[in-house]
Amino acid sequence: MRLVLLFTLLVVACDGNDEPGRDVLDTPDTPDTPDAQDTELPPQLDTSLPDIEVSVSDNELRNGVTAWVGHVTDGDTLGVWVGTGPRKLHIIRMLGLAAPECDKGSRQTPDGNRYVCTADQEYWGLEAYNVLKNLVEDKTVTITCDVAPNAPCEYDPFDRRLAYVSINNRDASTEVARAGAGFSYTDFQSSKRGQICKAEYEAQDAKRGMWALGTVSQVLARMNPNTRGWYNSHHDRRCDEAMR
């Protein structure tokens, strides 16, 4: 009986699933990933942007830009609009020219209500305004300034742009001086000083505009102390140097 029991135990031990010398940790890893057919990527999406026509608008006041004159403020100051999309207003203090001062009031202009000349403050101030207004207001002009091509025009201390205004290839500063409505402004440098001085002297000789009053001294006597000061200090000397 004991021999039968022992034989039975030996048979059961040899019939197990575990193989001799093999540990559970030796079992090869089974990848926890699907078959290759299950990992195929979906078609790649087209994330590129559609072609869109963009209108680039540069409304900066640059050397050589075209502008529309919305209003003239006085004999040497005006407002111009620049840009092909949203337009921007720039106030220009014309380079090389000093027109007689005027009193200002609100008036309707092509671009709305603006403060413009209404009466003389200095002799010929209102007339100077009218000369520039008739020349450029509500017209297309070319803006240039004493900087590199296409560079932004500089500002003066009053946040105005320093620039020349040209219409039909005529420089407005020179034309105002030629009409006897302004001086060559020699207090600051200008690349066109020579031609503006020449136009001013032509007007003096022809007794045009304010020069019809009489001599230079008689005209200056009707100007304010500041105008007389810079004119008598260096105007003729600097004009002579520029015209050489």
Stockholm file with secondary structure:
# STOCKHOLM 1.0

chainA/1-244         MRLVLLFTLLVVACDGNDEPGRDVLDTPDTPDTPDAQDTELPPQLDTSLPDIEVSVSDNELRNGVTAWVGHVTDGDTLGVWVGTGPRKLHIIRMLGLAAPECDKGSRQTPDGNRYVCTADQEYWGLEAYNVLKNLVEDKTVTITCDVAPNAPCEYDPFDRRLAYVSINNRDASTEVARAGAGFSYTDFQSSKRGQICKAEYEAQDAKRGMWALGTVSQVLARMNPNTRGWYNSHHDRRCDEAMR
#=GR chainA/1-244 SS CHHHHHHHHHHHHHTCSSCTTCCGGGSCCCCCSCCGGGCCCCCCCCCCCCCCCCCCCCCSCBTTCEEEEEEEEETTEEEEEECSSSCEEEEEEETTEECCCEEEEEEEETTEEEEEEEEESSTTHHHHHHHHHHHHTTSEEEEECSSSTTCBCCBCTTSCEEEEEEETTEEHHHHHHHTTSCEECTTSCCTTHHHHHHHHHHHHHHTCGGGGGSSHHHHHTTSCHHHHHHIIIIIHHHHHHHHC
#=GC SS_cons         CHHHHHHHHHHHHHTCSSCTTCCGGGSCCCCCSCCGGGCCCCCCCCCCCCCCCCCCCCCSCBTTCEEEEEEEEETTEEEEEECSSSCEEEEEEETTEECCCEEEEEEEETTEEEEEEEEESSTTHHHHHHHHHHHHTTSEEEEECSSSTTCBCCBCTTSCEEEEEEETTEEHHHHHHHTTSCEECTTSCCTTHHHHHHHHHHHHHHTCGGGGGSSHHHHHTTSCHHHHHHIIIIIHHHHHHHHC
//
